[in-house]
Amino acid sequence: MVEAIGVGLFGCGTMGREVALAAASGRTGAARVIAVFDLDHPRALELVHGLPGLGRGWGSPSAPSALQEFLDTPGLRIVVECASQAAVRAVAVSAVEKGLDLLTISSGALLDQDLHDRLVAASERTGANIIVPSGAIGGIDTVRAVRGMLDEVVLISTKRPDAFAGAPGFAPFEGRRIDAPTVIFEGNAAKAVPLFPANVNVAATLSLAGLGPLRTKVKVVADPASPGNVHEIMARGSFGEVRLRFENRPHPGNQKTSALAVYSAIEALRSYCSRGIKVGT
Ligand SMILES: NC(=O)c1ccc[n+]([C@@H]2O[C@H](COP(=O)([O-])OP(=O)(O)OC[C@H]3O[C@@H](n4cnc5c(N)ncnc54)[C@H](O)[C@@H]3O)[C@@H](O)[C@H]2O)c1
C-alpha cells in the first residue's frame, strides 16, 4: 500500500476539474488533492465545494487565494499545473525550489530558455522532479529514445477554425470565412508556440523530447471539415522512420483542449503515485 500523496492542483478549468474528479474517485491511486489554486478564485472554491470527497480522508482541500499559502500547504508533495503558460511562469520555479515535484501540462512555457534553465537548476539543487505528460499526442517515449539519431521531426496540427479563436497567430484570419483546409502557420516550434499558446503545447513537448524548438518543423492548419484536433508526426533518422497520427476529440469543456490531453495528465499523475511495473515510460 503506497502512502497518500498530497497534490496541489494549479488551475481549476476543464483539465483541472477532470484531474480532480479522477483523484476523488480513486483513479489516480494514492493521490489526495489537498490544495487547489486558480486566478479565478471563485472557480477554485466552486471545485472544492462541488467535490466534497476530493481529499479522500485528508479532509476538504484548501483553496487559498495567495500563491505562497498554496505552496506552503502542509503535506504537499506535487504541484499539478493544468492552467496556462503564464501559470507555469508564476508557480514552477517557486515550487521546484521548495523541493515540490511538478507535473506541468502547459509545456509551451518550457520553450522560454531562461525559465527552462532556472527549472533545471532548481531541480538539480532540490532533487524535485519535473514531469511533462505526453498530452494530446503519443510516441514521446519513441522520439526520446532516438533523440541522438534524428534528422527531421515534423508536426502537422489540424483543427477546426473556431479552435484557434483568440490566438495571436490566427489574428489575420479572425472573422474571415474558412471553407477549405488553410495553412495558417508554417515554421518551427519556437515560433509556433507563442503564436498559438493554447493550441500547440504538443509542438513544445515534441521538441523538448527530440530536436529542440528551432529544428522541430510545425505546420498549423485550419480545416472546417477536420474530424477533431488532428496531430500528425513524422520523425526520421538513422534509426528509421516513424509516422503517427492522432485524431483527437476536443474536450466538450474547451474546444482547444483534446480529451486525450486530459487522460494523459490523469495517467501521468496515477503513474507518479504508483509503484510496480511502469510500461513504456
Ligand atoms: N500538453 C498538451 O498536449 C496540452 C493539451 C491541451 C491543453 N494543454 C494546456 O493545458 C492547460 C489547461 O487547459 P484547460 O483546457 O483546462 O484550460 P481552461 O481554460 O479550461 O482552464 C484553465 C484554468 O486555469 C486558470 N489559470 C489560467 N492562468 C492562470 C494563472 N496564471 N494562475 C492561476 N490560474 C490560472 C484559469 O482561470 C482556468 O480556470 C492550458 O495551458 C492548455 O494549453 C496542454
The ligand as an ORCA input file, in Angstrom:
! r2SCAN-3c Opt
* xyz 0 1
  N       0.354     19.409    -23.402
  C      -0.725     19.277    -24.152
  O      -0.767     18.480    -25.083
  C      -1.943     20.104    -23.844
  C      -3.140     19.796    -24.494
  C      -4.261     20.527    -24.182
  C      -4.193     21.606    -23.302
  N      -2.995     21.911    -22.739
  C      -2.886     23.057    -21.817
  O      -3.471     22.708    -20.587
  C      -3.829     23.917    -19.907
  C      -5.214     23.748    -19.266
  O      -6.174     23.558    -20.271
  P      -7.728     23.689    -19.922
  O      -8.472     23.179    -21.108
  O      -8.016     23.120    -18.602
  O      -7.896     25.279    -19.866
  P      -9.121     26.096    -19.210
  O      -9.075     27.443    -19.839
  O     -10.378     25.323    -19.267
  O      -8.724     26.221    -17.662
  C      -7.565     26.894    -17.234
  C      -7.777     27.332    -15.787
  O      -6.524     27.820    -15.290
  C      -6.724     29.099    -14.683
  N      -5.497     29.892    -14.896
  C      -5.016     30.362    -16.070
  N      -3.876     31.049    -15.851
  C      -3.643     31.011    -14.524
  C      -2.614     31.529    -13.693
  N      -1.620     32.279    -14.193
  N      -2.668     31.286    -12.374
  C      -3.686     30.552    -11.836
  N      -4.698     30.046    -12.582
  C      -4.670     30.272    -13.910
  C      -7.928     29.699    -15.392
  O      -8.567     30.655    -14.563
  C      -8.795     28.462    -15.633
  O      -9.637     28.171    -14.548
  C      -3.718     25.041    -20.944
  O      -2.492     25.734    -20.776
  C      -3.662     24.282    -22.237
  O      -2.969     24.990    -23.248
  C      -1.885     21.172    -22.977
*
